[in-house]
């Protein structure tokens, strides 16, 4: 019998057309949002923002962000039930990390007498990925992909279709969602919803993956 996790991943695919009449339920959205919040990140940094595109007004702005390029993804802006902008902080600071360490103590995860060791020791890893101008976006960007991968599996478990879109325009998104992004940068978005029968040419096709022996080595 196939394990449920493998069944989830076998069923997951990149949707190419959405049924605009179908919406993700509030209960499922709550699960998705909680799962995103619980995503892993290096030193528990959580250097991200997740902007959910739900209203018609926000969908129009997202639609407009494809004016200059990547128009092949533009239909998802309005047809998908929701789209999430996965955005990273390109200038993650020690003051921001302090909020994380505060939360770790408050939650009981970190003993109070370990506060300074955590703040100064763990943040050293962020400093190692920060240049002389305070830019550490290459490191923080990577964290958003941990959250993205987690979300993809959750959607598969819930039976919700999705489309990962690196084909977005970060500059135009930065203008159109300037207030919401608040200095964060979005280079990948995730549309979610339910595929349109007869129009989604990618639906129902078998997986095409390299053989296990080509990618996995057990020592």
Order of alpha helices (4+ residues) and beta strands (2+ residues): alpha-alpha-beta-alpha-alpha-beta-alpha-alpha-alpha-beta-alpha-alpha-beta-alpha
